[in-house]
Amino acid sequence: MKNKIKFAIVGCGYIGKRHATMIMDNPESKLVALCDIEPEESLELSPFKASFFSSITSLLESNLDFDVLCICTPNGLHAEHACLALDAGKHVVVEKPLALKKVECETLLYKALSASKQVFCVMQNRYSPPSVWLKNIIENHLLGDIFMVVINCFWNRDDRYYFKNGKKHVWKGTQDLDGGVLFTQFSHFIDITYWLFGDIKDIQGKFNDFTHNHSTEFEDSGSISFNFLKGGMGCLNYSTAIYNSNLESSITIIGSKGSVKVGGQYMNEVEYCNIENYSMPELPKGNSANDYGGYKGSANNHEYVFENVIDVLKGRKSINTNALEGLKVVDIIERIYNLRDRSCLKLIE
């Protein structure tokens, strides 16, 4: 097919390879370059036919013709790498989170607007059939006034995740490059909450590190309460201290005209639906979770992300998850973590 959208990828770990596969599988896209600081021969890149670069600088200075740079590097490098790509006149696809600080997102957003380039944030859980269904019933006010929203995210991330061959992982668990479990593990579910109900206020919380003192620089568990700006109250309970395997990711919504719960390990199953004068439709089957071997992650919906990227750049559709939405997720997490950090300071004092 002519006029294919050309992609390059920086960061060739599991997610980078997932991006590469999605690009190669789409007939309207072409993979032209891969980039990583690790040696090419150690990355198992043989399925992907593309030029290889050992730094983002050498890639962007190569004059190689491509349209979009996918940012699949550690969290703390997302903003820096996206800004370099925007300065070079490229659109960017940024894995979650967009950045680790709101101010970094603002800089990125300003550069994108100045360069008239798109920033696509990877929030693939929005494409899961239960998420699409929830969006529909909320937008059509089928639940009436929203009273309460409860989000539970209980996953396993033990030494299988934070260590490899007996050695601590280079960036996972660090404050500067990982940022914390709300950024790395649970930002998808904060995004779903923001997507459905908007911004939050009056945040309160408790935090603890039950099993990760030796492996991370931050807490593994928290319980957060808040109010929605649009009305109603909510809470987020999260932990990566769950024994052996993921337990659940769920959202329970209580409204004046009904209640629903979407659960399962990855917020992928409608477990309860009782709405006034409403019959639950049969939803399409969703994709399985991303499988990382010793642990699993969110829904494997990257194909829809890349379909949207191509549709937007070809002028067929509007962007599904833009930089401003990515900024709001970072803003909410930053406000939660500011509360955590103030609590730690009081303990020290």
C-alpha positions as CSV (number, residue, x, y, z in Angstrom):
1,M,0.0,0.0,0.0
2,K,1.2,3.5,-0.9
3,N,1.5,6.3,1.6
4,K,2.2,4.1,4.6
5,I,2.8,5.9,7.9
6,K,6.4,5.3,8.9
7,F,7.3,4.5,12.5
8,A,10.5,4.4,14.5
9,I,10.7,3.0,18.1
10,V,13.0,4.0,20.9
11,G,13.2,1.4,23.7
12,C,13.2,-2.3,22.5
13,G,12.0,-4.1,25.6
14,Y,8.7,-6.1,25.7
15,I,6.5,-3.1,25.1
16,G,8.7,-1.8,22.3
17,K,8.6,-5.1,20.6
18,R,4.8,-5.1,21.1
19,H,4.7,-1.8,19.2
20,A,6.9,-3.2,16.5
21,T,4.6,-6.1,16.0
22,M,1.5,-3.9,15.8
23,I,3.2,-1.7,13.2
24,M,4.3,-4.6,11.1
25,D,0.8,-6.2,11.3
26,N,-1.0,-3.1,10.0
27,P,-1.0,-2.8,6.2
28,E,-1.0,1.0,6.4
29,S,2.1,1.3,8.5
30,K,5.8,0.5,8.1
31,L,8.5,0.0,10.7
32,V,11.7,1.8,9.6
33,A,13.9,2.0,12.7
34,L,14.6,0.6,16.2
35,C,16.7,2.3,18.9
36,D,18.0,1.1,22.2
37,I,21.1,1.6,24.4
38,E,21.5,-2.2,24.7
39,P,23.5,-4.0,21.9
40,E,21.3,-5.0,19.0
41,E,22.4,-8.6,19.2
42,S,21.2,-8.9,22.8
43,L,17.7,-7.7,22.1
44,E,16.2,-10.5,20.0
45,L,15.1,-8.2,17.2
46,S,15.4,-10.7,14.3
47,P,11.6,-10.7,13.6
48,F,11.8,-7.0,12.9
49,K,13.4,-5.7,9.7
50,A,14.5,-2.2,10.4
51,S,17.5,0.0,10.8
52,F,19.0,0.0,14.3
53,F,20.4,2.9,16.3
54,S,22.1,3.0,19.6
55,S,20.9,6.4,20.7
56,I,17.9,8.6,20.1
57,T,20.2,11.4,19.1
58,S,21.8,9.3,16.4
59,L,18.3,8.2,15.2
60,L,17.0,11.8,15.0
61,E,20.2,13.1,13.4
62,S,20.3,10.4,10.8
63,N,17.8,12.1,8.4
64,L,16.0,8.8,8.1
65,D,12.5,9.4,6.7
66,F,9.8,8.6,9.3
67,D,6.6,10.2,10.6
68,V,6.1,8.9,14.2
69,L,8.5,8.0,17.0
70,C,7.1,5.5,19.6
71,I,8.5,6.2,23.1
72,C,8.9,2.9,24.9
73,T,11.7,3.8,27.3
74,P,11.6,3.9,31.1
75,N,8.9,6.2,32.5
76,G,11.3,8.9,33.7
77,L,12.6,9.4,30.1
78,H,9.3,9.6,28.3
79,A,9.0,13.4,28.4
80,E,12.6,14.0,27.4
81,H,12.5,11.6,24.5
82,A,9.1,12.9,23.3
83,C,10.4,16.5,23.4
84,L,13.4,15.6,21.3
85,A,11.2,13.9,18.8
86,L,8.8,16.9,18.6
87,D,11.8,19.2,18.1
88,A,12.8,17.0,15.2
89,G,9.4,17.4,13.6
90,K,8.0,14.0,14.5
91,H,4.6,12.9,15.9
92,V,5.0,10.8,19.0
93,V,3.2,7.8,20.5
94,V,4.1,7.8,24.3
95,E,3.6,4.7,26.5
96,K,2.0,5.4,29.8
97,P,2.7,7.6,31.7
98,L,3.2,10.6,29.5
99,A,5.7,11.8,32.1
100,L,6.4,11.7,35.9
101,K,5.6,15.4,36.5
102,K,2.9,17.7,35.4
103,V,5.4,20.4,34.4
104,E,7.1,18.0,32.0
105,C,3.7,17.3,30.4
106,E,3.1,21.0,30.0
107,T,6.4,21.5,28.3
108,L,5.7,18.6,26.0
109,L,2.2,19.9,25.2
110,Y,3.6,23.3,24.4
111,K,6.2,21.8,22.0
112,A,3.5,19.7,20.3
113,L,1.2,22.7,19.7
114,S,4.1,24.9,18.5
115,A,5.2,22.2,16.0
116,S,1.7,21.3,15.0
117,K,2.4,17.6,15.8
118,Q,0.3,15.0,17.5
119,V,1.0,13.3,20.9
120,F,-0.8,10.0,21.2
121,C,-0.9,8.6,24.8
122,V,-1.1,4.8,25.1
123,M,-4.2,4.2,27.4
124,Q,-5.3,0.9,25.7
125,N,-7.8,-0.1,28.5
126,R,-10.2,2.4,27.0
127,Y,-10.7,-0.1,24.1
128,S,-11.8,-3.0,26.2
129,P,-15.5,-3.8,25.6
130,P,-16.5,-3.3,29.3
131,S,-14.8,0.1,29.2
132,V,-16.6,1.1,26.0
133,W,-19.9,-0.1,27.6
134,L,-19.3,1.9,30.8
135,K,-18.5,5.1,28.7
136,N,-21.8,4.6,26.9
137,I,-24.0,4.2,30.0
138,I,-22.3,7.1,31.8
139,E,-22.6,9.5,28.9
140,N,-26.2,8.6,28.4
141,H,-26.9,9.1,32.2
142,L,-28.4,5.6,32.5
143,L,-27.1,5.3,36.1
144,G,-28.6,8.7,37.0
145,D,-26.7,10.7,39.6
146,I,-23.3,9.2,40.5
147,F,-23.1,8.5,44.2
148,M,-20.0,6.4,44.7
149,V,-17.2,4.9,42.6
150,V,-14.8,2.3,44.1
151,I,-11.7,1.3,42.2
152,N,-9.7,-1.7,43.4
153,C,-6.3,-2.6,41.9
154,F,-4.7,-5.6,43.5
155,W,-1.8,-7.1,41.6
156,N,1.4,-9.1,42.2
157,R,4.7,-7.5,41.5
158,D,7.3,-9.5,43.5
159,D,11.0,-10.2,43.0
160,R,10.3,-11.8,39.6
161,Y,9.5,-8.3,38.4
162,Y,12.1,-6.3,40.2
163,F,15.1,-8.7,39.9
164,K,16.6,-10.6,37.0
165,N,19.2,-13.3,37.4
166,G,19.6,-12.3,41.0
167,K,20.3,-8.7,40.3
168,K,18.1,-5.6,40.9
169,H,16.5,-4.3,37.7
170,V,18.2,-1.2,36.4
171,W,15.2,1.1,36.5
172,K,12.1,-0.7,37.8
173,G,11.5,0.3,41.4
174,T,13.5,3.5,41.2
175,Q,11.9,6.9,42.0
176,D,13.5,8.7,39.1
177,L,12.8,6.3,36.2
178,D,9.9,4.2,37.5
179,G,8.0,6.7,39.6
180,G,5.8,4.4,41.6
181,V,3.0,1.8,41.2
182,L,0.4,4.4,40.3
183,F,2.5,5.4,37.3
184,T,3.7,2.0,36.2
185,Q,1.0,-0.5,37.2
186,F,-2.2,1.4,37.7
187,S,-2.2,4.6,35.6
188,H,-4.5,2.8,33.1
189,F,-7.2,2.6,35.8
190,I,-6.8,6.2,36.9
191,D,-7.2,7.1,33.2
192,I,-10.4,5.1,33.0
193,T,-11.8,6.8,36.1
194,Y,-10.9,10.3,34.7
195,W,-12.3,9.4,31.3
196,L,-15.6,8.4,32.8
197,F,-16.1,10.9,35.6
198,G,-13.6,13.8,35.2
199,D,-11.3,15.4,37.7
200,I,-11.1,14.8,41.5
201,K,-10.6,17.0,44.5
202,D,-10.4,16.7,48.4
203,I,-7.9,13.9,48.2
204,Q,-7.0,12.0,51.3
205,G,-5.0,8.9,51.6
206,K,-3.0,6.3,53.5
207,F,0.1,4.5,52.2
208,N,2.3,1.5,53.2
209,D,5.2,-0.6,51.9
210,F,4.4,-4.1,53.0
211,T,6.7,-6.3,51.0
212,H,9.0,-4.1,48.8
213,N,11.4,-2.4,51.2
214,H,14.3,-4.3,49.5
215,S,13.2,-3.8,45.9
216,T,11.5,-0.3,45.5
217,E,12.0,3.3,46.6
218,F,8.3,3.8,47.1
219,E,5.1,2.3,48.7
220,D,3.5,-0.8,47.3
221,S,0.0,-0.1,48.7
222,G,-2.4,2.8,49.3
223,S,-6.0,3.7,50.0
224,I,-7.2,7.0,48.5
225,S,-10.5,8.8,49.0
226,F,-11.7,11.8,47.0
227,N,-14.7,13.7,45.6
228,F,-15.4,14.2,41.9
229,L,-15.7,17.8,40.7
230,K,-19.0,16.8,38.9
231,G,-20.4,15.3,42.1
232,G,-20.2,12.0,43.9
233,M,-17.4,10.4,46.0
234,G,-14.8,7.9,45.2
235,C,-12.0,5.8,46.5
236,L,-9.0,4.0,45.0
237,N,-7.4,1.0,46.8
238,Y,-4.3,-0.4,45.3
239,S,-1.5,-2.8,46.1
240,T,1.3,-4.8,44.3
241,A,1.9,-6.9,47.5
242,I,-0.6,-9.6,46.4
243,Y,0.9,-13.1,46.8
244,N,2.0,-14.9,43.7
245,S,-0.5,-13.6,41.0
246,N,-2.8,-10.7,40.2
247,L,-6.1,-10.7,42.2
248,E,-8.3,-8.1,40.5
249,S,-8.7,-4.7,38.9
250,S,-12.3,-3.6,39.4
251,I,-14.6,-0.6,39.3
252,T,-17.9,-0.4,41.2
253,I,-20.3,2.4,40.3
254,I,-23.4,3.2,42.4
255,G,-25.9,5.7,41.0
256,S,-29.4,6.8,41.7
257,K,-30.9,4.6,38.9
258,G,-28.6,1.6,39.2
259,S,-25.3,0.0,40.1
260,V,-22.7,-1.9,38.0
261,K,-19.4,-3.6,38.7
262,V,-16.7,-4.4,36.1
263,G,-14.0,-6.7,37.5
264,G,-11.8,-9.6,36.7
265,Q,-8.0,-9.4,36.9
266,Y,-7.8,-6.6,34.4
267,M,-11.2,-4.8,34.6
268,N,-12.3,-7.0,31.8
269,E,-15.5,-8.7,33.0
270,V,-19.0,-7.2,33.8
271,E,-19.8,-8.9,37.2
272,Y,-22.9,-7.0,38.1
273,C,-25.5,-4.8,36.3
274,N,-28.8,-3.7,37.8
275,I,-30.1,-0.5,36.1
276,E,-33.6,0.8,35.9
277,N,-35.4,-0.3,32.8
278,Y,-32.3,-1.7,31.2
279,S,-31.2,-5.0,29.8
280,M,-27.5,-5.8,29.8
281,P,-26.3,-6.3,26.1
282,E,-23.9,-9.1,25.1
283,L,-20.5,-7.4,24.8
284,P,-17.8,-8.4,22.2
285,K,-15.1,-10.6,23.5
286,G,-12.1,-8.6,24.7
287,N,-8.4,-9.3,24.2
288,S,-6.3,-11.2,26.7
289,A,-4.0,-9.4,29.1
290,N,-0.3,-8.7,28.2
291,D,1.6,-11.7,29.4
292,Y,5.2,-11.0,30.7
293,G,5.9,-14.6,31.9
294,G,6.0,-14.3,35.7
295,Y,3.3,-11.6,35.8
296,K,0.6,-10.1,33.7
297,G,-0.5,-6.6,32.8
298,S,-3.3,-4.7,31.3
299,A,-5.4,-5.6,28.2
300,N,-3.5,-6.4,25.0
301,N,-5.2,-3.6,23.0
302,H,-2.3,-1.9,21.3
303,E,-3.7,-2.7,17.8
304,Y,-6.5,-0.2,18.4
305,V,-4.0,2.4,19.5
306,F,-2.1,2.2,16.2
307,E,-5.3,2.1,14.2
308,N,-6.2,5.4,15.8
309,V,-2.7,6.9,15.1
310,I,-3.0,6.0,11.4
311,D,-6.6,7.2,11.2
312,V,-5.7,10.5,12.7
313,L,-2.6,11.1,10.6
314,K,-4.6,10.2,7.4
315,G,-7.3,12.6,8.4
316,R,-10.1,10.0,8.9
317,K,-10.7,10.3,12.7
318,S,-9.9,12.5,15.7
319,I,-7.4,11.4,18.4
320,N,-8.7,9.1,21.1
321,T,-6.2,9.9,23.9
322,N,-4.4,13.2,23.5
323,A,-1.6,14.9,25.5
324,L,-4.0,16.9,27.6
325,E,-5.7,13.7,28.8
326,G,-2.3,12.2,29.5
327,L,-1.4,15.3,31.4
328,K,-4.5,15.0,33.6
329,V,-3.6,11.4,34.6
330,V,-0.1,12.6,35.6
331,D,-1.6,15.5,37.5
332,I,-3.9,13.3,39.5
333,I,-1.1,10.9,40.4
334,E,1.2,13.7,41.3
335,R,-1.4,15.2,43.7
336,I,-1.9,11.8,45.3
337,Y,1.9,11.3,45.7
338,N,2.3,14.9,47.0
339,L,-0.1,13.8,49.8
340,R,2.0,10.7,50.4
341,D,5.3,12.7,50.5
342,R,3.8,15.2,53.0
343,S,2.8,12.2,55.2
344,C,6.4,10.9,55.1
345,L,7.8,14.3,56.0
346,K,5.5,14.4,59.1
347,L,6.8,11.0,60.1
348,I,10.4,12.1,59.8
349,E,9.8,15.3,61.8
